[in-house]
Structures are given as structure tokens and as C-alpha cells.
Amino acid sequence: MTERIEVIAPHPLATLRFDGCRIPVENRIGGPGDGFRVAMATLDIFRSTVGAAALGFARRALHETVAHAARRRLFGGALGDLQLSQAAIADSAAEVDAAALLVYRAAWTKDMGAPRVTREAALAKLVATENAQRVIDRAVQIHGGLGVTKGVKVEELYREIRALRIYEGATEVQKVVIARDLLKAHAAGTGG
């Protein structure tokens, strides 16, 4: 049985319930008592993919910002000619690139065979979602009244990014995961 969960963004979420479902022992993932460990290991993958989605949102917002700033005319010139607009664009570009590097590192580390990428995935998710929120917020601001108009891409991104900051653990959870991993590595003498 499934029941769709309505959220502010059009992300397909649902609850699932299995009644009378029997799974053969050979199809079990992990051994008895391993459920939590297996579930936590999947977060390494899902956090990286949420970070990648946020990165895509941020890139689209930056593209929309640059295009709007180049074509919007005011005070006798383009919006993009104003230094504060240029600063906002530059800040957004830096945040997009920083997020990209962390998302790529988490994916690369996993692809290279690391059994766990807990810290890398948490850093990627934390930075990508928080940076995307700021990039998208700037995009809405630069679009002015148009930015809060339903149907305009930056308005849609503004609604969609909020959910990604919650999925697979809110920002505050990522901070705990990162700090605990660093403290554990320090205690083990493996650095951080």
C-alpha cells in the first residue's frame, strides 16, 4: 500500500507498507541486527545525490541570474553593469564551484572503492544545499518582482531547494556527522 506525501516541492514522496510480505533469507541485505548499519551506509550515497541535485538547482539559478542581469535594463544600462549585481553573480559562481568540488569528491572517493564516504557525503550535502539556497535567494532578489512570480524558474527553484536542505538529514545533522567523524579520526590518530 502506498500513500503520497504532499510537500511544497514536486518531489515524489510516499509512505510504503508491506502486509504479509515474506522475503527469502537469501535476499536479505546484511545479517540479523545489521539493519541500522546498512541504512546508515545508504546515506553516503543519498546525501551525495541530494548534493548533486542542489548543485543542479544552483547552476540553473546562476544561469537565470546572469541572463536576467544581462537583458534587464534600468538606470540607462544593464542590471549586470551595477557593481552590486556583479558581486552577487560572483558570490553565486564561487558557491556553485565550491559545492561542485565537494559533490565530485564524494562521488570520486566512493568510485575509487572507499567502503564508506560518510564525511565526504555529509560535507557535499551540507555545502551544496546551503550554497544553493543562497544562490537561488540571490537569483530571486536580482529578478525583483518577477522573481516571486509563480511560473518563473527562480521562484520554482526557491520552493524546490528548501526540501533538499531537509532530505537525508537537515543541515544541523550534517554538522554533527562531520564533527563526529573528525573527532573519531583524531582519537584514532588518523588525522582529519
Helices and strands as residue ranges (DSSP letters): E 2-5, E 13-16, G 25-27, H 35-71, E 73-74, E 77-78, G 79-81, H 83-111, H 118-143, G 144-148, H 153-164, H 171-187
